[in-house]
Amino acid sequence: MARTAVVHVADLQPAGTRVPRAQLVQRLRERNGLTHVREQALVRDVIYLLQGISGTCVRYQHEWQLPSEDGSTRAQTVMRLEFDESQGLISPPTRDLIHRVAELGQLYLRVQRYVDEHTQPTPTHLTAQSLTHFLAQEMTAHCDLISSMDAQWHAQEEGDTLQPPLTLQRLVQMTREPLLRMRLMCTMVESCREAHGGAMVSTIHTYTLTGDPFIRRCTSTLLDQVSRPFFHTLSRWIYDGELDDPFGEFFVACAAPAAHIPQPKDDLIVATEQSVDAAAVWQNRFVLRPEMLPTFLSEHFARKIFSTGKSLHFLRECCGADQGVHAQARRELRYSDMAGLEHAIDAEFALASGHLCALYLTQFRLRDHLRALKSYLLLTQGDFADALLQTLGPSLARPASTLYQHNLSAALETAIRGSHAQFDDPDLLRRLDARSLDFGPGDTGWDTFTLEYRVESPMNAVLDASAMAGYQLLFHYLWQLNRVSASVSGAWALLLATQKATMRSRHRHELPPALRTLLSTTLGRLGEMVHFVRQLQSFCELEGIAHAWQRLEHDLSTCASDLDQLIDTHRRYLHTLIHTTLLRGRRGQGDHLADDVRAQLACVLAFSTAASELSHHATAELARVASGVEPLRSAAHTEATLTERLTTEHAHFQHRMHTMMAALERHPTLTVRDLAVRTLD
C-alpha cells in the first residue's frame, strides 16, 4: 500500500527567506507531481461544451431543481459544470473563462430542445412554426461556428502557425455576440412557450422596447420572419375580406354559430331576438380577439382592419358588389415596413368602407327609408296620420279580438289614397303594413294596433330588429298622443258648440243653472288640456323629431366613414328620439317623467270622454226644454255622475301637472326643460 508523502513547509521555504504563497502552492504541487491541464486540452473540452457535450476535464452535471415557494420558478432540470482535476489542475481564472463560454452551450441545448419539440410532421400553429424555422437557422449557424472552431483547433494541433492561436480568451471573444443572441432567443423561447399567433408576435415585440441597439436589431430580424403568417392572414383579410386563419392565430375570428352574441346595449324596452340575414353577417359573424392583437398595432388601427375586412366580406355576401373596390396594386405587408403597413391599412379602409357607405346612401336608398319611417311611423305626414285615425278610429275602440288583418290592410290603403302619401314612391309604400299585436283580456284595438315598415337584406343591417323595435315604441306613443289630441279637440269643439247653442236659445228655453255652470267650467278645464296636448305634440314634432332629423342628415353627410359608424349614427338618432320625444330619463335614473306623461294622457282622454258625454247630455236636455218636454228623472243622477268624474279627473290632471312641471324644470336636458315653458305659456 503506497504511503502519501508528507512535505513540510520548511522543506519548500529555505530558512530566513520569505516566499509568496502562490509560489509555495506551486512548489507543493510540483513536489507531489500535480501540474495544470494544458490550455489546448481545455479548448478542446470547451468546443465540446458548446455542443452540449461533456469534455474530458469539464463535464455537464444535470441536477433537478425544485420549484420555488413563491412560484417564480418551476420544477426543471438544470445543467452545472463539474471540473475533474484528476488529470491536472485548472486555475480559478481559467474556470471563470470556461464558465463564460460554456453558457452558450447550455443555452444552445435549451433552444434546440424547443426546436425539436415544435418540429412536427403536421404543423399546429403557423407562427410557432415560423419561430421554430428561424431558431433552426440560428442553430445551424451555431453549428457552423463550432465547426470553424474545431477546424482551427485541429490545424493548431498539426502545427499550423498561419492562424492566430485558439485560446480560451479568444473563444470568449468569438462567442461574445453569439452568446448575446442565444440569451435573447432562449428568453423568447421561455416567454413564448404557451403563446401563439398574434399573442406570440406581441410577446416578441416587447423585446424591441429597449435602448440596446443589438437587441432591437436581433428582435426586429426575428419578428420580420416570425410575423409572416400573421401578415399573410392580414393581407387576405384587408384585400379580399377572407379569413385565412386555420389555427386561430389572428385577432379576428369567426363567431361560434351556437354562441350567444350579446346585443348592443340601448334603451329600448322591447326585447328582440338575435338579428338575422345582413344584420347577422355584419354584427355577429366576426369578432375581435384583443388578446391576439399584436402590440405594434394600436386599437384604432385594429378597428380599421376589422372594419375593412368585414366590409369586403359584407359586400360580397350581402351586396353582390365586391368588384371594383381596389383601385391600386396590392402591397406586400411586412413588419420591417411599418410605414407601408399603415398606408395600406388606411387606403384599404377608405376604399372598402367608403364604397359600402356609398352603396347604402345611393343604391340602397338609406335616406329614403329613414324619411319614410319618419313620415309614417313617426306620423310627421299629418294628413296621412289624420286619415288613418279617422278610418280606424271607430274599429279600434272595439275589443282587439274583433280586428282582422284584411280590415286593417284596407284601412291603411284608404288612408294612403286619401292623403298625399299616394304620391310617394310605391316601393316605399309597399313596405308599410298594418297589423294587430298579441293581445290579452280586456285589450282594445288602441292597445294592439301598430304600423310596420319591412326592410330586407342588406338594409336590415342598419334597420335591424332592435332599431325597428324602437320605431314601434315611438309609433305607439305618438299614435296614442294623436288619439288623445283628436279626442280632446273633438270634445272641446263639441262642448263649445253646445254652449253656443245654449246661449242662442230663448230665455224660457234655458238649461238649469247648475248644468250651464258645469258646461262653462268643463269648457275652461278642457281648454287647459287642449293647450297641454297641443304643446306636447308641438314639442315632439319640432324639438324631438325635426331637430333629431336635422342632426341625422348632417351626420350622414359628414360623419359616416364605415358601416359601423353609419349604424351608430342611426342608433344615436333613434336614442335621441326616444329620450326626447318620450321624455326618458338617463340610464339608471328611471322613467318617472315618461310615466307621468302617459298617465296624464290617459287622464286627458278620460276627461274628454266625460266632456263629450256631458255635451251629448246637455244637447239632449236643451232639445227637451225647447220642445216643452219635462226633463227625465235620471237627468240629475247623470249630471251628478258626470260632475264627479270631471272633477276627479281634473284634480288628477292638476296634481300631476304640478309634479311634471317640477320634474321638467330639473331635467338635465335643456330641450326638455323648454317644454315646461311651453306648457305654462
C-alpha positions as CSV (number, residue, x, y, z in Angstrom):
1,M,0.0,0.0,0.0
2,A,1.5,3.3,-1.1
3,R,2.1,5.9,1.5
4,T,1.4,9.5,1.0
5,A,4.5,11.6,1.1
6,V,4.4,14.3,3.8
7,V,6.1,17.5,2.7
8,H,6.7,20.2,5.3
9,V,6.7,23.9,4.5
10,A,10.2,24.2,5.9
11,D,11.4,21.9,3.0
12,L,9.9,24.3,0.5
13,Q,11.0,27.5,2.1
14,P,14.7,28.0,3.0
15,A,15.4,29.4,6.4
16,G,15.5,33.2,6.6
17,T,13.6,33.8,3.3
18,R,10.0,34.8,2.5
19,V,8.3,33.2,-0.5
20,P,4.8,34.3,-1.7
21,R,2.0,31.9,-1.0
22,A,1.4,31.2,-4.7
23,Q,5.0,30.0,-5.2
24,L,4.7,27.8,-2.1
25,V,1.5,26.2,-3.6
26,Q,3.2,25.8,-6.9
27,R,6.3,24.1,-5.4
28,L,4.0,21.9,-3.4
29,R,2.1,20.8,-6.5
30,E,5.3,20.1,-8.4
31,R,6.7,18.1,-5.4
32,N,3.5,16.0,-5.5
33,G,3.5,15.6,-9.2
34,L,0.4,17.8,-9.9
35,T,0.5,20.1,-13.0
36,H,-2.0,22.3,-14.8
37,V,-4.1,21.0,-17.6
38,R,-2.9,22.2,-21.0
39,E,-4.9,25.1,-22.4
40,Q,-5.3,23.3,-25.7
41,A,-7.0,20.4,-23.9
42,L,-9.3,22.8,-22.2
43,V,-10.1,24.5,-25.5
44,R,-11.0,21.1,-26.9
45,D,-13.3,20.5,-24.0
46,V,-14.9,23.9,-24.4
47,I,-15.7,23.1,-28.1
48,Y,-17.5,20.0,-26.9
49,L,-19.3,22.1,-24.2
50,L,-20.6,24.5,-26.9
51,Q,-22.3,21.5,-28.4
52,G,-23.9,20.4,-25.1
53,I,-21.4,17.5,-24.8
54,S,-19.2,16.9,-21.7
55,G,-15.5,17.0,-22.2
56,T,-12.6,15.2,-20.6
57,C,-11.8,17.6,-17.8
58,V,-15.0,19.6,-17.8
59,R,-18.4,17.9,-17.7
60,Y,-22.0,18.8,-17.6
61,Q,-23.8,17.7,-14.4
62,H,-27.7,17.5,-14.7
63,E,-29.5,18.4,-11.5
64,W,-33.2,18.5,-10.6
65,Q,-34.3,21.9,-9.3
66,L,-37.5,22.0,-7.3
67,P,-40.0,24.8,-7.8
68,S,-39.7,27.9,-5.6
69,E,-42.3,28.5,-2.9
70,D,-43.4,31.8,-4.4
71,G,-43.9,30.2,-7.8
72,S,-41.3,32.3,-9.6
73,T,-39.5,29.2,-10.9
74,R,-40.9,25.9,-12.0
75,A,-39.5,22.4,-11.4
76,Q,-36.9,21.7,-14.1
77,T,-33.5,20.1,-14.9
78,V,-30.6,22.5,-14.8
79,M,-27.0,21.9,-16.0
80,R,-24.0,22.8,-14.0
81,L,-20.3,22.5,-14.8
82,E,-18.1,19.9,-13.0
83,F,-14.3,20.1,-13.1
84,D,-12.3,16.9,-12.9
85,E,-8.8,17.7,-11.7
86,S,-7.6,14.1,-11.7
87,Q,-5.7,14.8,-14.8
88,G,-4.4,18.2,-13.8
89,L,-5.1,21.5,-12.2
90,I,-7.4,24.2,-13.5
91,S,-6.9,27.6,-12.1
92,P,-9.9,29.8,-10.9
93,P,-9.4,32.4,-13.7
94,T,-9.4,29.6,-16.2
95,R,-12.6,28.2,-14.7
96,D,-14.2,31.6,-15.0
97,L,-13.4,31.8,-18.7
98,I,-14.8,28.3,-19.2
99,H,-18.0,29.2,-17.4
100,R,-18.4,32.2,-19.6
101,V,-18.0,30.3,-22.8
102,A,-20.0,27.2,-21.7
103,E,-23.1,29.3,-21.0
104,L,-23.5,29.4,-24.8
105,G,-23.7,25.6,-24.9
106,Q,-26.2,25.4,-22.1
107,L,-28.4,28.0,-23.9
108,Y,-28.0,26.1,-27.2
109,L,-29.4,22.9,-25.6
110,R,-32.4,24.7,-24.3
111,V,-33.2,26.4,-27.6
112,Q,-32.5,23.1,-29.5
113,R,-34.9,21.3,-27.2
114,Y,-37.7,23.8,-28.1
115,V,-36.9,23.4,-31.9
116,D,-37.1,19.6,-31.5
117,E,-40.4,19.8,-29.6
118,H,-42.0,22.0,-32.3
119,T,-40.7,20.3,-35.4
120,Q,-43.6,18.1,-36.2
121,P,-44.7,16.5,-39.4
122,T,-48.1,18.1,-39.1
123,P,-47.9,21.9,-38.3
124,T,-50.1,23.2,-35.5
125,H,-49.5,26.9,-35.2
126,L,-48.0,28.7,-38.2
127,T,-46.4,31.5,-36.0
128,A,-44.8,28.9,-33.8
129,Q,-43.5,27.1,-36.9
130,S,-42.0,30.3,-38.2
131,L,-40.3,30.8,-34.9
132,T,-39.0,27.2,-35.0
133,H,-37.7,27.7,-38.5
134,F,-35.9,30.8,-37.6
135,L,-34.4,29.2,-34.5
136,A,-33.3,26.2,-36.6
137,Q,-31.4,28.5,-38.9
138,E,-29.7,30.0,-35.8
139,M,-28.8,26.5,-34.6
140,T,-27.3,25.8,-38.0
141,A,-25.2,29.0,-37.7
142,H,-24.1,27.9,-34.2
143,C,-23.0,24.6,-35.5
144,D,-21.1,26.3,-38.3
145,L,-19.3,28.4,-35.7
146,I,-18.3,25.3,-33.8
147,S,-17.1,23.6,-37.0
148,S,-14.9,26.6,-37.7
149,M,-13.5,26.4,-34.1
150,D,-12.9,22.7,-34.4
151,A,-11.0,23.1,-37.7
152,Q,-8.8,25.8,-36.2
153,W,-8.1,23.6,-33.2
154,H,-7.0,20.7,-35.4
155,A,-4.9,22.9,-37.6
156,Q,-3.2,24.3,-34.5
157,E,-2.5,20.8,-33.2
158,E,-0.9,19.9,-36.5
159,G,1.5,22.9,-36.2
160,D,-0.3,25.4,-38.4
161,T,1.2,28.8,-37.4
162,L,-0.5,30.9,-40.1
163,Q,-3.7,31.4,-38.0
164,P,-3.7,33.0,-34.6
165,P,-3.7,30.5,-31.7
166,L,-7.1,29.3,-30.5
167,T,-7.1,30.2,-26.7
168,L,-9.8,30.4,-24.1
169,Q,-9.6,34.1,-24.2
170,R,-10.1,34.1,-28.0
171,L,-13.1,31.8,-27.6
172,V,-14.6,34.3,-25.2
173,Q,-14.1,37.0,-27.9
174,M,-15.5,34.8,-30.7
175,T,-18.7,33.8,-28.7
176,R,-19.5,37.2,-27.3
177,E,-22.1,38.2,-29.9
178,P,-23.4,34.6,-30.4
179,L,-23.9,34.4,-26.6
180,L,-26.0,37.6,-26.6
181,R,-28.1,36.3,-29.4
182,M,-28.6,32.9,-27.8
183,R,-29.5,34.5,-24.5
184,L,-32.1,36.6,-26.3
185,M,-33.5,33.6,-28.2
186,C,-33.6,31.5,-25.0
187,T,-35.5,34.2,-23.2
188,M,-38.0,34.5,-26.0
189,V,-38.4,30.7,-26.2
190,E,-39.4,30.6,-22.5
191,S,-41.8,33.5,-22.8
192,C,-43.4,32.2,-26.0
193,R,-43.8,28.6,-24.8
194,E,-47.5,29.0,-24.2
195,A,-48.3,31.7,-26.8
196,H,-49.1,31.5,-30.4
197,G,-50.3,33.8,-33.2
198,G,-50.7,37.4,-32.5
199,A,-50.0,36.9,-28.8
200,M,-46.6,35.4,-29.7
201,V,-45.8,38.3,-32.0
202,S,-46.8,40.7,-29.2
203,T,-44.5,38.9,-26.8
204,I,-41.5,39.1,-29.1
205,H,-42.3,42.7,-30.0
206,T,-41.9,43.7,-26.3
207,Y,-38.1,43.0,-26.6
208,T,-37.8,45.8,-29.2
209,L,-38.8,48.3,-26.5
210,T,-35.2,48.7,-25.2
211,G,-32.3,51.1,-25.6
212,D,-29.9,48.3,-26.6
213,P,-29.4,48.6,-30.4
214,F,-28.1,45.0,-30.6
215,I,-31.3,43.6,-29.0
216,R,-33.5,45.8,-31.1
217,R,-31.8,44.7,-34.3
218,C,-31.9,41.0,-33.5
219,T,-35.5,41.2,-32.4
220,S,-36.6,43.1,-35.5
221,T,-34.9,40.5,-37.7
222,L,-36.7,37.7,-35.8
223,L,-40.0,39.4,-35.9
224,D,-39.8,40.0,-39.7
225,Q,-39.8,36.3,-40.2
226,V,-42.0,35.1,-37.3
227,S,-44.7,37.5,-38.2
228,R,-45.0,36.4,-41.8
229,P,-48.0,34.1,-41.2
230,F,-49.7,37.0,-39.3
231,F,-49.2,39.4,-42.2
232,H,-50.3,36.8,-44.7
233,T,-53.6,36.5,-42.9
234,L,-53.8,40.3,-42.5
235,S,-53.2,40.7,-46.3
236,R,-56.0,38.2,-47.2
237,W,-58.3,40.0,-44.7
238,I,-57.9,43.6,-45.9
239,Y,-57.6,42.9,-49.6
240,D,-60.1,40.0,-50.0
241,G,-62.3,40.0,-46.9
242,E,-61.4,36.4,-46.4
243,L,-60.2,35.0,-43.0
244,D,-57.4,32.6,-43.9
245,D,-56.6,31.5,-40.3
246,P,-56.7,27.7,-39.9
247,F,-55.2,27.7,-36.4
248,G,-57.0,30.6,-34.9
249,E,-53.9,32.9,-34.6
250,F,-55.4,36.2,-35.9
251,F,-57.1,38.8,-33.8
252,V,-60.2,38.5,-36.0
253,A,-62.2,35.2,-35.6
254,C,-65.4,33.7,-36.8
255,A,-68.0,33.7,-34.1
256,A,-69.2,30.3,-32.9
257,P,-72.6,29.6,-34.5
258,A,-74.1,28.4,-31.3
259,A,-72.5,31.1,-29.1
260,H,-74.7,33.7,-27.6
261,I,-73.9,37.1,-29.2
262,P,-74.8,39.9,-26.8
263,Q,-77.0,42.6,-28.3
264,P,-75.8,46.2,-28.2
265,K,-76.8,48.0,-25.1
266,D,-79.5,50.5,-25.7
267,D,-82.6,52.0,-24.0
268,L,-85.2,50.1,-26.0
269,I,-87.7,48.4,-23.7
270,V,-88.7,45.8,-26.3
271,A,-86.8,42.5,-26.1
272,T,-85.6,41.5,-29.5
273,E,-84.3,38.2,-30.9
274,Q,-80.9,37.9,-32.5
275,S,-80.8,39.7,-35.8
276,V,-80.8,37.6,-39.0
277,D,-79.5,37.9,-42.6
278,A,-77.4,41.1,-43.2
279,A,-77.6,42.2,-39.6
280,A,-76.2,38.8,-38.5
281,V,-73.4,38.9,-41.1
282,W,-72.3,42.3,-40.1
283,Q,-72.8,42.2,-36.3
284,N,-72.3,38.6,-35.4
285,R,-70.2,36.7,-38.0
286,F,-66.8,38.0,-36.9
287,V,-65.5,39.1,-33.5
288,L,-62.3,40.8,-32.3
289,R,-60.0,39.0,-30.0
290,P,-57.9,41.6,-28.2
291,E,-55.6,39.0,-26.7
292,M,-54.4,38.2,-30.2
293,L,-53.8,41.8,-31.3
294,P,-50.0,42.5,-31.7
295,T,-48.8,45.4,-29.6
296,F,-47.3,47.2,-32.6
297,L,-50.9,47.7,-33.9
298,S,-53.0,50.2,-31.9
299,E,-56.6,49.6,-31.1
300,H,-57.6,52.3,-33.6
301,F,-55.8,50.5,-36.4
302,A,-57.2,47.2,-35.3
303,R,-60.8,48.7,-35.6
304,K,-59.9,49.9,-39.1
305,I,-58.6,46.5,-40.1
306,F,-61.6,44.8,-38.6
307,S,-64.0,47.1,-40.5
308,T,-62.1,46.8,-43.8
309,G,-62.3,43.0,-43.9
310,K,-65.9,43.0,-42.7
311,S,-66.8,45.5,-45.4
312,L,-65.3,43.4,-48.2
313,H,-66.9,40.2,-46.8
314,F,-70.3,42.0,-46.5
315,L,-70.1,43.5,-50.0
316,R,-69.6,40.0,-51.4
317,E,-72.0,38.1,-49.2
318,C,-74.9,40.6,-48.9
319,C,-74.5,43.2,-51.6
320,G,-73.0,41.3,-54.5
321,A,-70.8,44.3,-55.1
322,D,-67.2,43.3,-54.3
323,Q,-65.8,44.1,-57.8
324,G,-64.0,47.4,-58.4
325,V,-63.2,48.1,-54.8
326,H,-59.4,48.0,-55.2
327,A,-58.0,50.9,-57.2
328,Q,-54.3,50.1,-56.5
329,A,-51.9,47.2,-56.6
330,R,-51.6,45.1,-53.5
331,R,-48.7,45.9,-51.2
332,E,-46.6,43.3,-49.5
333,L,-47.1,43.7,-45.8
334,R,-44.1,43.2,-43.5
335,Y,-43.0,44.1,-40.0
336,S,-40.0,45.8,-41.4
337,D,-42.2,48.2,-43.3
338,M,-44.5,49.7,-40.7
339,A,-45.0,52.9,-42.6
340,G,-46.1,51.0,-45.6
341,L,-48.4,48.9,-43.4
342,E,-50.2,52.0,-42.0
343,H,-50.5,53.4,-45.5
344,A,-52.0,50.2,-46.9
345,I,-54.5,49.9,-44.0
346,D,-55.6,53.5,-44.3
347,A,-56.0,53.1,-48.1
348,E,-58.0,49.9,-48.0
349,F,-60.2,51.1,-45.2
350,A,-61.1,54.2,-47.1
351,L,-61.8,52.2,-50.3
352,A,-63.8,49.3,-48.8
353,S,-65.7,51.2,-46.1
354,G,-66.3,54.2,-48.3
355,H,-67.6,52.1,-51.1
356,L,-70.0,50.3,-48.7
357,C,-71.3,53.5,-47.2
358,A,-71.8,55.0,-50.7
359,L,-73.9,52.0,-51.7
360,Y,-76.1,52.4,-48.6
361,L,-76.6,56.1,-49.3
362,T,-77.2,55.8,-53.0
363,Q,-78.2,52.3,-54.4
364,F,-79.9,51.1,-51.2
365,R,-81.6,54.5,-50.5
366,L,-81.0,54.6,-46.8
367,R,-82.2,58.3,-46.6
368,D,-85.4,57.4,-48.4
369,H,-86.1,54.6,-46.0
370,L,-85.4,56.8,-43.0
371,R,-87.6,59.5,-44.4
372,A,-90.4,57.0,-44.9
373,L,-90.1,55.9,-41.3
374,K,-90.3,59.5,-40.2
375,S,-93.3,60.2,-42.3
376,Y,-95.4,57.1,-41.5
377,L,-94.2,55.5,-38.2
378,L,-93.4,58.9,-36.6
379,L,-96.6,60.3,-38.1
380,T,-94.9,63.5,-39.4
381,Q,-97.1,63.4,-42.6
382,G,-100.1,64.9,-40.9
383,D,-102.7,64.2,-43.5
384,F,-101.8,60.5,-43.6
385,A,-102.0,60.3,-39.8
386,D,-105.3,62.1,-39.7
387,A,-106.8,59.9,-42.5
388,L,-105.6,56.7,-40.8
389,L,-107.0,57.9,-37.4
390,Q,-110.3,58.8,-39.0
391,T,-110.6,55.5,-40.9
392,L,-109.5,53.2,-38.0
393,G,-110.8,55.2,-35.0
394,P,-114.3,53.5,-34.7
395,S,-113.0,50.0,-35.1
396,L,-110.1,50.5,-32.7
397,A,-112.5,51.3,-29.8
398,R,-113.8,47.7,-30.1
399,P,-112.1,44.7,-28.4
400,A,-108.8,43.6,-30.0
401,S,-110.2,40.2,-30.9
402,T,-112.5,41.9,-33.4
403,L,-109.7,43.3,-35.5
404,Y,-108.9,41.4,-38.7
405,Q,-105.9,41.7,-40.9
406,H,-107.7,42.3,-44.1
407,N,-109.7,45.2,-42.5
408,L,-106.5,46.8,-41.2
409,S,-104.8,46.5,-44.6
410,A,-107.9,48.0,-46.3
411,A,-107.9,50.9,-43.8
412,L,-104.2,51.5,-44.4
413,E,-104.8,51.6,-48.2
414,T,-107.7,54.0,-47.7
415,A,-105.5,56.3,-45.6
416,I,-102.8,56.3,-48.3
417,R,-105.2,57.1,-51.1
418,G,-106.9,59.8,-49.0
419,S,-103.6,61.7,-48.3
420,H,-100.5,63.0,-50.1
421,A,-98.9,59.6,-49.3
422,Q,-100.4,58.3,-52.6
423,F,-97.8,60.3,-54.5
424,D,-94.8,58.7,-52.6
425,D,-92.6,56.0,-54.1
426,P,-94.6,52.8,-54.5
427,D,-91.6,50.8,-53.4
428,L,-91.6,52.5,-50.1
429,L,-95.4,52.3,-49.6
430,R,-95.5,48.6,-50.2
431,R,-93.2,48.1,-47.2
432,L,-95.9,49.6,-44.9
433,D,-98.2,47.1,-43.2
434,A,-100.9,47.5,-40.5
435,R,-101.4,44.7,-38.0
436,S,-102.6,43.9,-34.5
437,L,-100.1,42.7,-31.9
438,D,-100.7,39.9,-29.4
439,F,-103.5,40.9,-27.1
440,G,-104.8,39.9,-23.7
441,P,-108.2,40.0,-22.0
442,G,-109.7,43.5,-22.0
443,D,-107.4,44.9,-24.7
444,T,-108.9,47.1,-27.3
445,G,-107.7,47.9,-30.8
446,W,-106.0,51.0,-29.4
447,D,-103.8,48.8,-27.3
448,T,-102.7,46.4,-30.1
449,F,-102.7,48.3,-33.4
450,T,-99.4,49.1,-34.9
451,L,-97.8,50.0,-38.2
452,E,-94.8,48.1,-39.6
453,Y,-92.2,49.0,-42.1
454,R,-90.4,46.0,-43.7
455,V,-86.9,46.0,-44.9
456,E,-84.8,43.2,-46.3
457,S,-81.1,42.5,-46.8
458,P,-78.8,44.4,-46.8
459,M,-80.8,47.3,-45.4
460,N,-81.6,45.4,-42.2
461,A,-78.0,45.7,-41.2
462,V,-78.9,49.3,-40.2
463,L,-82.6,48.9,-39.6
464,D,-82.2,45.7,-37.6
465,A,-84.8,44.2,-35.2
466,S,-83.6,46.4,-32.3
467,A,-84.0,49.6,-34.3
468,M,-87.4,48.6,-35.6
469,A,-88.5,47.9,-32.1
470,G,-87.5,51.5,-31.2
471,Y,-89.7,52.8,-34.1
472,Q,-92.6,50.6,-32.9
473,L,-92.2,52.2,-29.4
474,L,-92.2,55.7,-30.8
475,F,-95.2,54.9,-33.1
476,H,-97.3,53.5,-30.2
477,Y,-96.6,56.7,-28.1
478,L,-97.2,59.1,-31.0
479,W,-100.3,57.2,-32.1
480,Q,-101.8,57.5,-28.6
481,L,-100.8,61.1,-28.5
482,N,-102.7,61.7,-31.8
483,R,-105.6,59.8,-30.4
484,V,-105.8,61.9,-27.3
485,S,-105.4,65.1,-29.3
486,A,-108.2,64.1,-31.6
487,S,-110.4,63.1,-28.7
488,V,-109.8,66.3,-26.6
489,S,-110.1,68.6,-29.6
490,G,-113.3,66.9,-30.7
491,A,-114.7,67.1,-27.1
492,W,-113.7,70.8,-26.9
493,A,-115.3,71.6,-30.3
494,L,-118.5,69.7,-29.4
495,L,-118.7,71.3,-25.9
496,L,-118.2,74.7,-27.4
497,A,-120.9,74.2,-30.0
498,T,-123.3,73.0,-27.2
499,Q,-122.5,76.2,-25.2
500,K,-123.1,78.4,-28.2
501,A,-126.4,76.6,-28.8
502,T,-127.4,77.2,-25.2
503,M,-126.6,80.9,-25.5
504,R,-128.7,81.2,-28.6
505,S,-131.8,79.7,-27.0
506,R,-134.6,81.8,-25.7
507,H,-134.8,82.7,-22.1
508,R,-137.6,80.3,-21.3
509,H,-135.7,77.5,-23.1
510,E,-132.5,77.9,-20.9
511,L,-130.9,74.9,-19.3
512,P,-130.8,74.7,-15.5
513,P,-128.2,77.0,-13.9
514,A,-126.2,74.1,-12.5
515,L,-125.9,72.4,-15.9
516,R,-124.9,75.7,-17.5
517,T,-122.2,76.3,-14.9
518,L,-120.9,72.8,-15.4
519,L,-120.7,73.3,-19.1
520,S,-118.8,76.6,-18.7
521,T,-116.4,75.1,-16.1
522,T,-115.8,72.0,-18.1
523,L,-115.1,74.0,-21.3
524,G,-112.4,76.0,-19.4
525,R,-110.8,72.9,-17.9
526,L,-110.9,71.3,-21.3
527,G,-109.1,74.3,-22.8
528,E,-106.2,73.7,-20.4
529,M,-106.0,70.1,-21.5
530,V,-106.1,71.1,-25.2
531,H,-103.3,73.5,-24.6
532,F,-101.2,70.8,-22.8
533,V,-101.7,68.2,-25.5
534,R,-101.0,70.6,-28.4
535,Q,-97.8,71.9,-26.7
536,L,-96.8,68.3,-26.2
537,Q,-97.4,67.5,-29.9
538,S,-95.5,70.6,-31.0
539,F,-92.6,69.6,-28.7
540,C,-92.5,66.1,-30.2
541,E,-92.6,67.4,-33.8
542,L,-90.2,70.3,-33.5
543,E,-87.8,69.7,-30.6
544,G,-87.9,66.0,-30.8
545,I,-88.3,64.7,-34.4
546,A,-87.4,67.7,-36.5
547,H,-84.2,68.6,-34.5
548,A,-83.0,65.0,-34.4
549,W,-83.7,64.6,-38.2
550,Q,-81.7,67.7,-39.0
551,R,-78.7,66.3,-36.9
552,L,-79.1,62.9,-38.6
553,E,-78.9,64.4,-42.1
554,H,-75.8,66.3,-41.1
555,D,-74.1,63.2,-39.6
556,L,-75.0,61.1,-42.6
557,S,-73.2,63.6,-44.9
558,T,-70.1,64.2,-42.8
559,C,-69.5,61.6,-40.1
560,A,-70.2,58.1,-41.5
561,S,-66.9,56.6,-42.8
562,D,-67.8,53.0,-42.4
563,L,-70.9,50.8,-41.8
564,D,-70.4,50.7,-38.1
565,Q,-70.4,54.5,-37.9
566,L,-73.5,54.5,-40.2
567,I,-75.2,52.1,-37.7
568,D,-74.1,54.2,-34.7
569,T,-75.3,57.4,-36.4
570,H,-78.7,56.0,-36.9
571,R,-78.8,54.5,-33.4
572,R,-77.9,57.9,-31.9
573,Y,-80.7,59.4,-33.9
574,L,-83.1,56.8,-32.6
575,H,-82.0,57.2,-29.0
576,T,-82.3,60.9,-29.2
577,L,-85.9,60.5,-30.4
578,I,-86.7,58.1,-27.6
579,H,-85.1,60.2,-24.9
580,T,-86.5,63.5,-26.1
581,T,-89.9,62.6,-27.5
582,L,-90.8,60.0,-24.8
583,L,-89.2,62.2,-22.1
584,R,-87.0,59.3,-21.0
585,G,-84.6,59.8,-18.1
586,R,-81.0,58.9,-18.2
587,R,-79.9,55.3,-17.8
588,G,-80.3,54.2,-14.2
589,Q,-82.5,57.2,-13.3
590,G,-85.9,55.7,-14.1
591,D,-88.6,57.0,-16.4
592,H,-90.8,58.8,-13.8
593,L,-91.5,61.7,-16.1
594,A,-92.4,59.5,-19.1
595,D,-94.7,57.5,-16.8
596,D,-96.3,60.7,-15.6
597,V,-96.9,61.9,-19.2
598,R,-98.5,58.6,-20.2
599,A,-100.7,58.8,-17.1
600,Q,-101.6,62.4,-17.9
601,L,-102.6,61.5,-21.4
602,A,-104.9,58.8,-20.0
603,C,-106.4,61.3,-17.7
604,V,-107.0,63.8,-20.5
605,L,-108.6,61.0,-22.5
606,A,-110.9,60.1,-19.6
607,F,-111.8,63.8,-19.1
608,S,-112.5,64.4,-22.8
609,T,-114.7,61.3,-22.9
610,A,-116.7,62.5,-19.9
611,A,-116.8,66.0,-21.5
612,S,-118.3,64.5,-24.7
613,E,-120.9,62.7,-22.7
614,L,-121.7,66.0,-20.9
615,S,-122.1,67.7,-24.3
616,H,-124.5,65.0,-25.5
617,H,-126.4,65.2,-22.2
618,A,-126.7,69.0,-22.4
619,T,-127.8,68.8,-26.1
620,A,-130.5,66.3,-25.2
621,E,-131.7,68.4,-22.3
622,L,-131.7,71.5,-24.5
623,A,-133.9,69.7,-27.0
624,R,-136.3,68.7,-24.3
625,V,-136.5,72.2,-23.0
626,A,-137.1,73.6,-26.5
627,S,-139.8,71.1,-27.1
628,G,-141.5,71.6,-23.7
629,V,-140.9,68.1,-22.5
630,E,-140.1,67.8,-18.9
631,P,-136.6,66.5,-18.0
632,L,-136.1,62.9,-17.2
633,R,-135.8,61.8,-13.6
634,S,-132.4,60.3,-14.3
635,A,-131.0,63.6,-15.6
636,A,-130.0,64.8,-12.1
637,H,-128.2,61.5,-11.5
638,T,-126.4,61.7,-14.8
639,E,-125.3,65.2,-14.1
640,A,-124.1,64.3,-10.7
641,T,-122.1,61.3,-12.0
642,L,-120.5,63.4,-14.8
643,T,-119.7,66.2,-12.4
644,E,-117.9,63.7,-10.1
645,R,-116.0,62.2,-13.0
646,L,-115.0,65.5,-14.4
647,T,-114.0,66.9,-11.0
648,T,-111.9,63.8,-10.1
649,E,-110.1,63.7,-13.5
650,H,-109.4,67.4,-13.4
651,A,-108.0,67.2,-9.9
652,H,-105.7,64.3,-11.0
653,F,-104.7,66.4,-14.0
654,Q,-103.8,69.4,-11.9
655,H,-101.9,67.4,-9.3
656,R,-99.9,65.6,-11.9
657,M,-99.3,68.8,-13.8
658,H,-97.5,70.4,-10.8
659,T,-95.4,67.2,-10.4
660,M,-94.5,67.2,-14.1
661,M,-93.6,70.9,-14.1
662,A,-91.2,70.4,-11.2
663,A,-89.6,67.4,-12.9
664,L,-89.3,69.3,-16.3
665,E,-87.6,72.3,-14.6
666,R,-85.0,70.0,-13.1
667,H,-84.4,67.9,-16.2
668,P,-80.8,67.7,-17.3
669,T,-81.6,68.3,-21.0
670,L,-82.3,71.9,-21.8
671,T,-84.6,71.0,-24.7
672,V,-86.9,69.0,-22.4
673,R,-86.8,71.9,-19.9
674,D,-88.2,74.1,-22.6
675,L,-91.4,72.0,-22.5
676,A,-92.2,73.4,-19.1
677,V,-92.0,77.0,-20.5
678,R,-94.2,75.9,-23.5
679,T,-96.8,74.3,-21.2
680,L,-97.0,77.3,-18.8
681,D,-97.5,79.9,-21.6
